Amino acid sequence: MISQPSIHIPYDPKNQLNSETLNSSGLITMFVKFIIYGIAIVGVAQFLMWQVIKEEQGMKFSEESSVEALQSVLLLFSGIALTYGIVVYKNWRPLLILITEFLFISLVREQDAYLDLHYFDGAWQTIVILSLPFPIYFAIIRRKMLMDNLKVYTSLFAFGIMTSGVLTTYIFSRLYGRKIFWMAAMENGYMRDVKNISEESLETYGYLLIFIASIELIFLIKRLDERSKNVIKVASDANAATFKIVQDKS
């Protein structure tokens, strides 16, 4: 009787990563990202400036402004990117569903004035409450997978950007936009427009960071998924080669 040999992946120079190529490739990718994200930030800043010039005094960056619309668009496209991830990458669904739900709540919250005006007061809260059961239920029944997702996600570049976006939008911009702060800063020359412009500009920047983080996350998951498939393929080839050797010996 032939004993089962230990399974190992044979050395193949083609499978080894060249550190110099990897480093240069990583630097190029980082540089390209820096350029793309920089252009996006400049574009948003320029858009904000155009809106300040365009909108009437006393109505700058109001609930009906194009700035509010841009914030909703950024949230919407962030959600679309993550929804794509939910459909394609099954192993990441618990985490992606929770993040998508968070973005959905934010998107609905941005429409509160419209919903209250055209439907009923508290409409956005009702929609949010109705949307919560499934994500929570799915997170509970897939809690082990969710914890595995979180262990990886919290070590990724995308998590840092997402955290920055959330802190900027939901904490700092709210504190920075307090009326008492701007009344103290401008004293008798207090102008509500200045407060609105400052607060909404910070919110928009935070939403842009969240959008970038969502795109980053999907690309990172894609790369991790491809790596996983390559490892499985190499291991499978190694197993097949080992089995063939055993057969030849027998």
N, C-alpha and C positions, 0 to 999 in steps of 0.2 A: 504493500500500500504506500502510495506516494504522499508525503506530508504536504500540506498547503503552504507554499512559500509566502514569505512576507511581501506585502504589496508596497511598491515604492514607485515614484515617478522618475524614470531615467533621465540623466542629464542630457540636455540638448542645448547647444549654444544658441540656437534660434529662439529658444524660449526665455533666455536670460535677458533682462533689461539692461541696456547700456546706460550707466548712471549719467554720463555726460549728455547723452541724447535726452534722457528724462529731465535733467535739470534745465537744459536749454529750452525744451518743449514747455516745461512748467513756467519758465520766465516769460516766454513768448505769450502763453495763454494769459498769464497775469497782466502783462502789458496790454494785450488786446482788450481784456475786461476793463482795465483802468480807463482806456480810451472810450469804450462804449458807454460805460457808466458815467464817465465825465460828460460826454455829449448829452446823455439823458438828463443829467442834473442841470447843465447849462440850458437845455431846451425848456425844462420846467421853469427855471428862473426867468428866462426870457418871456415865457408865456405869462407868468405872474406880473411882470413889468408891463406888458401890453395891456393886461386887464386893469391894472391900476390907472393907466392913461385913459383907457376906453370908458370905464364905468363912471357914473355920475357921483359927485360928492354927496356923502350921506348914505350911499347905496353900495359902496365898494366892498366886494367880497361878501355880499349878503347871501342868504339861503338860496336865492334864485340865480346866482352868478355862475359864470362858466367855470370858475375855480371849483365850486362844489361839484359840477358835472365832471371835471377832470378827476377829482378824488374818487367819485363813483366808478369812473372808467378804469382807474388803476386797480381798485378793489375787484371789479368785475373780471378783468383780465388775469389778475392773480388767482382768482377762483377757477377760471377756465383752465389755467395751466395745471393747477393742483387736481382738478377733476380729470384731466387727461392722465395724470399719474395714478389716480384711483382706478381708472379703467385698465391701464396697462400693467401696473406693477402691484400685483395682488399682495405680496409680502409687506407692502408699505401702507396698505389701506387703513389700518386703525389710526395711524398718525396723520395721514393725509386727510382723512375724513374729519378729524377733530380740528385741524388747521383750517380746512375749508369751511367748516361750520362757524368758526370764529370770524372768518372774513365775511361770511354771509350775514352774520349778526351785525357786523360793522357796516356792510352795504345797506342793509335795511334801516339801520339807525340813521344813516345819512339821508334817507328819504322821509324822515319823520314829519317834516313840515308838509310835504306833498300828501302823504298818507293821511295825516290828521285833517287836512283841508278837503280832500276828495272822498274820504271814506268816513272814519270816525276817530275821535280822540283816543289814543292808545292803540291804534292799529298796528304800529310797528312792534309794540311789545307782544301783541297777540300772535303775530307772525313768528316772532322769535321763540316764544314759548312752544308753539306747535312744531317748530323745527328741531327742538332739542332732544326729544325721546330717542329717535333712532341713533344719532351719533353717540349718545351716552350708553345706550344698550349695546351697540356694536363694540365700543371701547371696553365694556365690562366683559363681554363674552370672548373678546380677543385680547384680554389684558396682558397675557404673556408676550404675544407678538408686539403689542403696543410698547411694553417695557424694552423689548429688544430694539424696536425702532428708535425709542428715545435715547438709548445708550449710544447708538450710532449718530443720531441727529445732533445731539448736544456737543459732539466733537467736530461737527462740520462747519465750514465757512458760512454756509447758508444760515445756520442757527444764530451766529453772531450778527449777521445783517438783519435777520428777522427780529431779534431782541432789540437792536438799535431802533428799528422802525416802530416797534410797539411802544417802547419807552418814549420815543420822540412824540408820537402821535397821541397816545392815551394818557401820558403823565406830564411830560415837560411842556407841551404846547398848551395844555389846560391851565397849568400853573402860571406859565408865561403870559397867558391871555387874560388873566384875572383883571377885572375892572379896577380894583383897588390899587393894583400895581401901576397901571397906566395913569390913573388919576394922580398918584404920588409922583410919577415921573414927569408928567406934563403940567401938573398943578392947575392953574387957572386956564391954561391953554389946552385942556383935555379935548381930544377928538376921538370919537368912537371908531371912525374909519381907520385910524392908525392902529388901534387895538385889534380890530378885525383883520386887517392886512397882516399884521405880525402873527397872530394866532393861526389863521388859515394857511399862511405860507409855510409855517412849521408843520402843520397837519399834512399838507400836500407833500412836503419833503419826506415825512414819515411814511406816507402811503407809497411813495416812490421806492423807498427802501424795502418795504414789504413786498412790492411787486418784484424787485430785483431778487430778493431772498427766495421768492416762490419759483422764479425761473432757475435760479442757482440750484435749488433743492431738486428739481426735476432732472436737471442735467447730471447732478451728482448721483442721484439714484440710478439713472441710466448707465453711468460709468460703473457703479458698483455692481449692477445687474450683469453687465457685460463681463466684468472680471470674474464674477461667480460662475457664469456659464463657461468661461475659458478654463477655469480651474477644474470644473466638472468634466469638461471635454478631455483635458490633459490626463486627469486621473482615470477616466474611462479608457483612453488609449493605452495608458500604462497597464491597466488591468488586462486588457485584451492581449497586449504584448507578453505579459507574464504568463497568461493562460496558454498562449501559443508555445512558449518555451517549455512549459510543463508537459504539454501534449507531445512535443518533439522528443523530450527525454524519455517519456513513457513508451 
